[in-house]
């Protein structure tokens, strides 16, 4: 207070202003007033805080009294439900209503909180029990007599005083002194009002219990979408899934009757075909719903026995969500109730929800989304598992307005699912359930379903659906194991047929669109078609189906032989197989096997011819389809050549992934012709592989006439060197055999053996000179002269000998046993080898 005054005087003297001195004189007054106001505000805030704290304490005491009363009631009921103890009195006992410890005591408020916490820690009226054994009641008066009646009713006898039993001494003030058989003594207050109330409660409970048995046949058919599922003490019990749900969660121990409840609920929904369709999900093997799946209102059964079908059905579930969203958006509707004629409600019944999530954890967000939007989409979940509290996510449970609990041995299950304990649920008979809806709890005996009930509902729904205009399920059936091109389902799917640039050879299971679609190969876009698979997977059948599709589209189908020699020869002369204006479809069966078994240079030759043929076919707007064998073995040479892959059944998971099929979907049980095409399951049209041999063209010589394929093979012989009128120079590793054979088959032509010491050309224009490669090397001058004028025949030589003799890096085409290589005259600098065959020579022995 003094410091501001001194500072103001100094400043006034410096600036010589009297106003500063005036303000300096007022500063003590301002400071005193501020201090007084601060103290007054602090006292007012403290008084308000004290009053608020007092009100909170009073409210806490009221709530504590009610909480202690509820806790006491539950404790008394639970104690009386015990088979080993009998309630005879009440005494203070530990309480669990306050779970958090109070903060440390630091002031009066802390002390009051500690006092309240101490009050909360002790319940003044907790049950005192004695063993359900012979009991002695000592005392007289009405309280003692009524206590004897109560104990006699509960235990069945009242013993006279004796040693070794529990003794209860009753005073005139209803005070009990209890001495057990082991000498322990404690006191309690008599609880005769509770005993009377408990007897009345038990009588009311017995009168309110549902029957011990209920059948589905005795339940009435409800009006509207509500579903009868059992009986209470008052009569049939219905669940209105739409209004009270929209979803149901079911819990209970194994063998308590959960599956029977699901069957009764599903059959009740199936009986109302105008409102409901049912999807069954059974991850206990499928036995629970196998008979119900045959009903017309069933749209599918998902089990854990077939992983592929389970994945397909779960994919269909996602597609159904998108479909319903699209329908609602197109109709500008917010809820399915606004358009009842367009969509029926779908009841998704899941048995063993925990096992489903264990196999498909990715479905958790799908079910969470369904729980939030299921009412508007008309999709209602029924999730059943033994302990829902640890499995069903809170985001889903909060949307489950109907909760059903069967027998359970853990009281925590009732508190987790229903929010309150249920006395006696651990002894509930099979089929007895506690159902909570709209906050009320009902004891229900669920109905048992018989075979006659299913048959009756099936007949009823079939009659109803037969009168409807459209009874088709929105979900497509799985692809058949075998289907032909002329099958009505295939004709309906493919329609009038694709355009000329597309070939249809099978059906695709388009799960995302919930339909079958034609398997289309567009060569201009997709490139060469490669078919992979293990033996027996249907590769040849697939090629035959592709050939049939090409034939139906008017393409010229060319079958390349499945042996290396003829395959190379055919690809070299591919233009001879079809007319210039025809679109060729080249089919190569066994290409992978040929490349795998052929020598390296021959395999390289075949691939080179394949590349040349692909360029030529592409220019003519044609296509090539090949059998690659297994994906693992063909990966090295197929990469970069094959644009589209049909992945049939693979050897193992690695081979499946190498084929480009989705990982995790390998199945050794796939039927022949079943595979993957562009990420979707496909079934190839059935076709006999033998058709490839009789409905395609086989080419063997450039002399073949241009003839488009019309159903008959084109066969032209291989060129024979003996048909050449000029001189023949034969280089053979077996000259003596050749000389001996030519002496009989070419008797009209002079045949001589090469003599390296005096080598001269034949004196006639049709002579034949035969020599060993080493002899021809020594007679190099003669060989060089004959290369310009004579046809060179290379017999029983390998490619290395041919290259050494001709002095050039030539490509030696593969030849079969008994065939030779031919070099036409005049090819001195860049010789080209062609195939030829001796007409009657014995094939060479294998080296």
NUPA-776894 format. One record per residue (C-alpha): z, y, x. Coordinates in steps of 0.1 Angstrom, whole numbers, padded with zeros to 4 digits, always signed. Example, Ala and Ser with C-alpha at 12.3 -4.5 7.8 and 13.67 -1.06 7.14 Angstrom:
REM NUPA-776894
+0078-0045+0123
+0071-0011+0137
This chain:
REM NUPA-776894
+0000+0000+0000
+0008+0024+0029
-0022+0015+0050
-0048+0028+0024
-0028+0060+0020
-0027+0067+0058
-0065+0059+0061
-0073+0083+0033
-0053+0111+0050
-0071+0106+0083
-0105+0106+0066
-0096+0138+0047
-0087+0156+0079
-0119+0145+0095
-0143+0155+0067
-0121+0184+0055
-0123+0174+0018
-0094+0178-0005
-0108+0152-0030
-0102+0124-0005
-0065+0133-0005
-0065+0132-0043
-0079+0096-0043
-0054+0088-0015
-0026+0098-0037
-0038+0076-0066
-0042+0044-0045
-0005+0033-0047
-0006+0037-0085
-0038+0016-0087
-0023-0011-0065
+0009-0013-0085
-0010-0016-0118
-0033-0043-0104
-0003-0064-0093
+0014-0060-0127
-0018-0072-0145
-0023-0101-0122
+0012-0114-0129
+0008-0109-0166
-0025-0129-0166
-0010-0157-0145
+0019-0160-0170
-0005-0161-0200
-0027-0188-0183
+0004-0208-0174
+0017-0207-0210
-0017-0218-0223
-0019-0246-0198
+0016-0257-0208
+0007-0257-0245
-0025-0276-0239
-0008-0301-0217
+0019-0306-0244
-0007-0312-0271
-0025-0337-0248
+0007-0355-0242
+0014-0357-0279
-0021-0370-0286
-0016-0395-0258
+0016-0407-0273
+0000-0412-0307
-0029-0431-0291
-0005-0451-0270
+0015-0461-0301
-0017-0473-0318
-0029-0491-0286
+0004-0508-0282
+0003-0519-0318
-0033-0533-0315
-0024-0550-0282
+0007-0565-0298
-0012-0578-0328
-0038-0594-0306
-0012-0609-0284
+0007-0624-0314
-0024-0639-0329
-0035-0653-0295
+0000-0667-0289
+0001-0684-0324
-0033-0699-0318
-0019-0718-0288
-0011-0755-0291
+0017-0753-0266
+0038-0723-0277
+0055-0710-0308
+0063-0673-0314
+0099-0667-0325
+0106-0631-0315
+0094-0599-0299
+0106-0581-0268
+0093-0554-0244
+0066-0567-0221
+0040-0555-0196
+0010-0537-0212
-0026-0534-0201
-0036-0504-0221
-0035-0481-0191
-0056-0494-0163
-0056-0464-0139
-0025-0455-0119
-0011-0420-0123
-0016-0395-0094
+0014-0389-0070
+0042-0367-0084
+0039-0332-0069
+0052-0309-0097
+0065-0310-0133
+0031-0319-0147
+0029-0348-0123
+0064-0359-0133
+0055-0359-0170
+0023-0379-0162
+0044-0405-0144
+0067-0406-0173
+0039-0412-0197
+0024-0439-0174
+0057-0456-0174
+0058-0456-0212
+0023-0470-0213
+0031-0498-0188
+0055-0514-0212
+0047-0525-0247
+0079-0525-0268
+0068-0554-0290
+0052-0583-0272
+0055-0619-0284
+0083-0641-0271
+0074-0678-0273
+0092-0711-0270
+0077-0745-0264
+0064-0764-0294
+0091-0790-0291
+0123-0799-0308
+0141-0765-0315
+0177-0757-0325
+0184-0726-0346
+0221-0715-0344
+0234-0690-0369
+0237-0684-0406
+0223-0659-0431
+0189-0652-0445
+0173-0644-0412
+0184-0677-0396
+0173-0696-0427
+0138-0680-0428
+0135-0686-0391
+0143-0723-0397
+0117-0725-0424
+0091-0709-0401
+0098-0732-0372
+0099-0763-0395
+0065-0753-0409
+0050-0748-0375
+0066-0777-0356
+0073-0801-0384
+0110-0806-0378
+0143-0788-0371
+0168-0807-0349
+0206-0805-0351
+0224-0791-0320
+0220-0813-0290
+0215-0810-0253
+0182-0807-0235
+0163-0787-0262
+0156-0750-0267
+0183-0732-0286
+0178-0699-0305
+0210-0681-0316
+0206-0656-0344
+0230-0627-0348
+0235-0606-0380
+0213-0578-0366
+0182-0601-0363
+0189-0603-0326
+0179-0635-0309
+0194-0652-0278
+0170-0678-0265
+0182-0705-0241
+0156-0729-0229
+0161-0765-0219
+0163-0755-0182
+0191-0730-0188
+0170-0698-0187
+0184-0672-0212
+0166-0641-0226
+0168-0620-0257
+0144-0609-0283
+0142-0594-0318
+0133-0617-0348
+0097-0613-0361
+0100-0627-0396
+0077-0600-0410
+0050-0611-0386
+0055-0647-0395
+0050-0640-0432
+0020-0618-0424
+0006-0645-0402
+0008-0671-0429
-0009-0648-0453
-0036-0641-0427
-0041-0678-0421
-0045-0684-0458
-0070-0656-0462
-0088-0669-0431
-0090-0704-0445
-0104-0691-0478
-0129-0670-0460
-0143-0697-0437
-0179-0708-0442
-0187-0744-0450
-0187-0770-0423
-0223-0780-0429
-0255-0761-0440
-0291-0773-0444
-0322-0751-0444
-0334-0766-0476
-0305-0751-0495
-0312-0715-0484
-0332-0694-0508
-0364-0676-0499
-0356-0639-0494
-0376-0610-0507
-0390-0588-0480
-0387-0593-0442
-0350-0604-0442
-0345-0640-0430
-0318-0665-0443
-0302-0683-0414
-0270-0699-0428
-0240-0696-0451
-0208-0677-0452
-0178-0682-0475
-0195-0659-0500
-0230-0676-0500
-0263-0675-0481
-0264-0651-0451
-0295-0631-0444
-0305-0611-0413
-0327-0581-0417
-0342-0580-0382
-0362-0548-0389
-0334-0527-0404
-0304-0541-0386
-0319-0551-0353
-0345-0545-0342
-0336-0572-0316
-0311-0601-0315
-0290-0613-0286
-0275-0648-0288
-0248-0663-0266
-0226-0694-0265
-0218-0725-0246
-0242-0754-0242
-0241-0777-0273
-0226-0750-0295
-0257-0748-0318
-0277-0719-0303
-0310-0738-0304
-0305-0748-0340
-0299-0712-0349
-0332-0702-0332
-0351-0730-0351
-0336-0718-0384
-0345-0682-0377
-0380-0691-0366
-0387-0713-0396
-0374-0685-0419
-0398-0661-0403
-0427-0687-0405
-0420-0690-0442
-0428-0653-0447
-0464-0654-0432
-0472-0621-0449
-0446-0604-0426
-0441-0625-0395
-0458-0643-0366
-0437-0662-0340
-0440-0666-0303
-0418-0693-0288
-0405-0691-0252
-0386-0723-0242
-0375-0726-0206
-0356-0758-0213
-0388-0779-0213
-0403-0770-0246
-0386-0797-0268
-0367-0771-0289
-0399-0756-0305
-0425-0783-0300
-0426-0792-0338
-0424-0755-0349
-0453-0746-0326
-0476-0766-0349
-0470-0741-0378
-0499-0718-0386
-0477-0687-0380
-0470-0697-0344
-0491-0677-0318
-0480-0696-0288
-0454-0718-0269
-0444-0708-0234
-0425-0734-0214
-0414-0739-0178
-0434-0772-0175
-0468-0755-0169
-0466-0725-0147
-0502-0716-0152
-0500-0716-0190
-0467-0697-0188
-0483-0670-0167
-0512-0668-0191
-0490-0665-0221
-0468-0638-0205
-0499-0619-0196
-0510-0622-0232
-0477-0607-0242
-0484-0576-0221
-0519-0575-0236
-0505-0576-0271
-0483-0546-0264
-0513-0527-0253
-0533-0538-0283
-0507-0527-0307
-0504-0494-0290
-0541-0489-0293
-0541-0498-0330
-0513-0474-0337
-0530-0446-0318
-0563-0452-0335
-0546-0450-0369
-0525-0419-0359
-0494-0439-0369
-0460-0438-0353
-0447-0471-0366
-0461-0504-0378
-0444-0498-0412
-0470-0470-0418
-0499-0495-0416
-0486-0529-0430
-0521-0543-0437
-0532-0539-0401
-0505-0558-0381
-0479-0584-0388
-0445-0583-0370
-0441-0606-0340
-0408-0624-0335
-0405-0633-0298
-0379-0662-0296
-0366-0668-0261
-0344-0699-0254
-0327-0697-0220
-0335-0661-0212
-0317-0665-0178
-0341-0692-0167
-0371-0671-0178
-0360-0642-0157
-0353-0665-0127
-0389-0677-0128
-0405-0644-0138
-0382-0615-0126
-0411-0591-0131
-0406-0594-0169
-0373-0574-0168
-0391-0540-0172
-0414-0556-0199
-0385-0567-0220
-0367-0534-0214
-0398-0515-0226
-0401-0539-0256
-0364-0533-0265
-0370-0496-0266
-0403-0495-0285
-0403-0529-0303
-0394-0515-0337
-0424-0492-0338
-0447-0518-0323
-0435-0545-0347
-0423-0568-0318
-0388-0581-0321
-0369-0599-0294
-0345-0628-0299
-0329-0634-0265
-0307-0665-0261
-0286-0675-0231
-0252-0690-0225
-0236-0658-0212
-0256-0627-0222
-0231-0603-0205
-0243-0613-0170
-0280-0617-0178
-0292-0594-0205
-0295-0559-0191
-0275-0531-0207
-0308-0512-0214
-0318-0542-0236
-0284-0549-0251
-0279-0514-0264
-0310-0519-0286
-0298-0553-0300
-0282-0543-0333
-0276-0580-0342
-0254-0600-0319
-0246-0637-0324
-0220-0656-0305
-0213-0693-0307
-0185-0714-0292
-0174-0701-0259
-0144-0710-0236
-0141-0676-0221
-0128-0647-0242
-0145-0622-0219
-0179-0634-0234
-0167-0622-0269
-0155-0589-0255
-0187-0583-0236
-0211-0592-0265
-0191-0581-0295
-0168-0555-0280
-0137-0573-0293
-0119-0607-0289
-0125-0634-0314
-0095-0658-0320
-0103-0695-0322
-0139-0693-0311
-0132-0718-0283
-0126-0744-0310
-0155-0735-0333
-0175-0764-0346
-0211-0769-0337
-0233-0744-0356
-0205-0720-0363
-0213-0685-0352
-0198-0650-0352
-0225-0625-0362
-0221-0588-0357
-0244-0564-0375
-0238-0528-0384
-0204-0530-0367
-0191-0557-0391
-0183-0593-0380
-0192-0623-0401
-0184-0660-0397
-0216-0680-0404
-0224-0717-0404
-0261-0717-0393
-0285-0740-0410
-0299-0773-0397
-0337-0777-0398
-0351-0811-0409
-0387-0824-0405
-0392-0821-0442
-0384-0784-0440
-0410-0779-0414
-0436-0798-0433
-0429-0779-0465
-0431-0745-0448
-0463-0756-0430
-0480-0765-0463
-0468-0733-0479
-0481-0711-0451
-0515-0729-0449
-0520-0723-0486
-0512-0686-0482
-0533-0681-0451
-0563-0699-0467
-0565-0671-0493
-0565-0643-0466
-0597-0627-0453
-0587-0628-0416
-0562-0654-0404
-0572-0655-0368
-0545-0651-0342
-0548-0621-0320
-0542-0643-0290
-0570-0665-0277
-0564-0702-0270
-0564-0715-0234
-0598-0725-0221
-0608-0761-0229
-0609-0787-0201
-0646-0792-0208
-0671-0771-0227
-0709-0773-0229
-0734-0744-0231
-0742-0754-0267
-0706-0755-0279
-0701-0732-0309
-0673-0714-0291
-0695-0708-0261
-0724-0696-0283
-0701-0673-0302
-0687-0659-0270
-0720-0654-0252
-0739-0641-0282
-0777-0639-0280
-0775-0642-0242
-0775-0618-0213
-0804-0598-0200
-0827-0610-0173
-0805-0597-0145
-0775-0618-0155
-0768-0655-0155
-0741-0670-0177
-0727-0703-0164
-0692-0705-0179
-0664-0688-0199
-0638-0665-0185
-0603-0664-0199
-0599-0626-0203
-0561-0625-0209
-0559-0587-0207
-0583-0584-0236
-0570-0615-0254
-0604-0631-0257
-0629-0654-0240
-0657-0637-0222
-0690-0650-0206
-0688-0656-0169
-0716-0634-0156
-0733-0635-0122
-0753-0604-0115
-0771-0613-0082
-0784-0577-0077
-0749-0564-0077
-0728-0595-0066
-0751-0609-0039
-0752-0645-0029
-0730-0668-0049
-0707-0691-0030
-0688-0720-0046
-0656-0733-0029
-0634-0762-0037
-0620-0795-0026
-0638-0828-0033
-0639-0836-0070
-0633-0799-0080
-0668-0797-0097
-0689-0778-0071
-0721-0797-0079
-0714-0793-0116
-0711-0756-0111
-0744-0754-0092
-0761-0775-0120
-0747-0750-0146
-0760-0721-0125
-0794-0738-0123
-0794-0744-0161
-0786-0707-0166
-0815-0697-0144
-0838-0721-0162
-0827-0706-0196
-0834-0671-0182
-0869-0680-0171
-0862-0680-0133
-0880-0704-0109
-0853-0728-0098
-0856-0742-0063
-0834-0770-0052
-0829-0772-0014
-0823-0808-0003
-0788-0817+0009
-0799-0830+0043
-0802-0806+0073
-0838-0814+0082
-0853-0809+0047
-0830-0779+0041
-0844-0760+0070
-0880-0771+0062
-0876-0760+0026
-0861-0726+0034
-0889-0719+0059
-0915-0725+0031
-0896-0711+0002
-0926-0691-0011
-0944-0723-0019
-0919-0733-0045
-0928-0707-0071
-0955-0683-0082
-0957-0648-0066
-0945-0631-0098
-0916-0656-0105
-0880-0648-0098
-0866-0676-0075
-0832-0691-0079
-0824-0711-0048
-0796-0737-0052
-0782-0754-0021
-0758-0782-0028
-0737-0795+0002
-0744-0765+0025
-0709-0765+0038
-0710-0802+0046
-0743-0798+0064
-0731-0770+0086
-0698-0788+0094
-0715-0820+0106
-0746-0805+0123
-0748-0798+0160
-0742-0762+0168
-0778-0752+0175
-0790-0769+0143
-0763-0752+0123
-0774-0719+0138
-0810-0726+0128
-0800-0734+0092
-0780-0702+0089
-0809-0682+0104
-0833-0697+0078
-0808-0690+0051
-0806-0653+0062
-0844-0651+0062
-0846-0667+0028
-0819-0644+0014
-0840-0613+0025
-0871-0628+0009
-0854-0638-0023
-0838-0603-0026
-0872-0587-0023
-0884-0608-0053
-0853-0600-0073
-0841-0635-0070
-0808-0651-0061
-0792-0678-0040
-0762-0700-0050
-0746-0723-0024
-0719-0749-0021
-0696-0737+0006
-0672-0767+0006
-0636-0758+0012
-0629-0721+0018
-0610-0727+0050
-0639-0746+0067
-0665-0721+0055
-0647-0689+0062
-0662-0684+0097
-0699-0684+0086
-0696-0674+0049
-0680-0640+0056
-0707-0614+0054
-0732-0637+0038
-0716-0645+0004
-0710-0616-0019
-0695-0634-0050
-0672-0664-0049
-0663-0690-0075
-0630-0706-0063
-0625-0740-0078
-0595-0762-0072
-0585-0759-0036
-0569-0783-0011
-0537-0764-0008
-0522-0729-0012
-0537-0716+0020
-0572-0728+0011
-0566-0713-0023
-0558-0679-0008
-0587-0682+0017
-0611-0686-0013
-0600-0652-0026
-0581-0666-0056
-0548-0649-0067
-0519-0659-0045
-0492-0680-0061
-0515-0696-0086
-0526-0727-0067
-0526-0757-0090
-0536-0792-0079
-0539-0803-0115
-0568-0780-0124
-0596-0800-0141
-0631-0802-0126
-0650-0769-0132
-0618-0748-0136
-0614-0720-0111
-0612-0683-0105
-0639-0657-0109
-0632-0620-0102
-0595-0626-0105
-0596-0644-0139
-0596-0681-0149
-0630-0695-0156
-0643-0728-0170
-0678-0738-0159
-0702-0752-0185
-0705-0789-0182
-0738-0800-0167
-0748-0832-0149
-0752-0827-0111
-0781-0852-0113
-0801-0825-0131
-0804-0808-0098
-0826-0836-0084
-0850-0837-0114
-0852-0801-0125
-0857-0783-0092
-0885-0780-0067
-0884-0797-0033
-0908-0782-0008
-0920-0799+0024
-0953-0783+0035
-0971-0749+0034
-1000-0767+0019
-0982-0771-0014
-0998-0752-0042
-0980-0722-0058
-0964-0737-0089
-0935-0722-0107
-0908-0747-0116
-0915-0764-0149
-0892-0793-0148
-0910-0816-0123
-0903-0816-0085
-0931-0804-0061
-0932-0829-0032
-0956-0824-0002
-0956-0848+0028
-0947-0837+0064
-0976-0831+0087
-0989-0861+0108
-1002-0855+0144
-1027-0883+0140
-1045-0862+0114
-1054-0837+0141
-1090-0843+0153
-1085-0830+0188
-1068-0842+0219
-1031-0852+0217
-1007-0848+0246
-0977-0869+0239
-0944-0862+0258
-0920-0891+0250
-0889-0905+0265
-0902-0939+0254
-0938-0939+0265
-0942-0977+0265
-0932-0980+0228
-0955-0952+0218
-0985-0967+0237
-0979-1001+0221
-0976-0986+0186
-1007-0963+0190
-1028-0992+0202
-1026-1006+0166
-1024-0974+0145
-1050-0954+0165
-1074-0981+0176
-1104-0959+0170
-1091-0933+0195
-1088-0937+0233
-1051-0939+0243
-1041-0937+0280
-1009-0935+0299
-1004-0905+0322
-1007-0912+0359
-0991-0882+0377
-1010-0891+0410
-1044-0888+0395
-1039-0869+0362
-1071-0859+0345
-1079-0848+0310
-1094-0874+0285
-1131-0877+0286
-1134-0875+0248
-1124-0848+0223
-1101-0872+0204
-1082-0889+0232
-1045-0894+0233
-1026-0892+0266
-0989-0904+0267
-0964-0897+0294
-0927-0894+0303
-0913-0858+0306
-0908-0864+0343
-0944-0874+0348
-0956-0844+0329
-0935-0822+0351
-0953-0837+0382
-0986-0832+0365
-0979-0796+0356
-1014-0784+0361
-1028-0808+0335
-1000-0801+0311
-1007-0763+0314
-1045-0769+0307
-1037-0792+0277
-1013-0766+0261
-1043-0743+0257
-1066-0769+0241
-1046-0799+0228
-1019-0805+0202
-0986-0812+0221
-0964-0839+0206
-0927-0840+0217
-0913-0874+0208
-0877-0886+0212
-0867-0855+0232
-0837-0832+0228
-0839-0794+0226
-0830-0789+0263
-0858-0812+0275
-0883-0793+0252
-0872-0759+0266
-0874-0771+0302
-0909-0786+0297
-0923-0756+0278
-0906-0730+0300
-0894-0709+0271
-0863-0702+0250
-0876-0718+0219
-0859-0726+0186
-0861-0763+0180
-0859-0771+0142
-0839-0801+0133
-0859-0833+0127
-0851-0866+0111
-0852-0900+0127
-0889-0910+0133
-0901-0874+0134
-0915-0854+0163
-0919-0818+0173
-0955-0804+0173
-0969-0774+0194
-1003-0762+0182
-1029-0753+0209
-1029-0718+0224
-0992-0712+0223
-0986-0708+0260
-0963-0677+0261
-0943-0681+0229
-0945-0717+0216
-0933-0725+0181
-0921-0760+0173
-0930-0776+0139
-0920-0809+0123
-0943-0839+0124
-0941-0876+0117
-0957-0907+0132
-0970-0927+0103
-0961-0962+0114
-0939-0958+0146
-0905-0974+0147
-0878-0947+0146
-0861-0941+0179
-0828-0958+0186
-0797-0936+0185
-0787-0923+0219
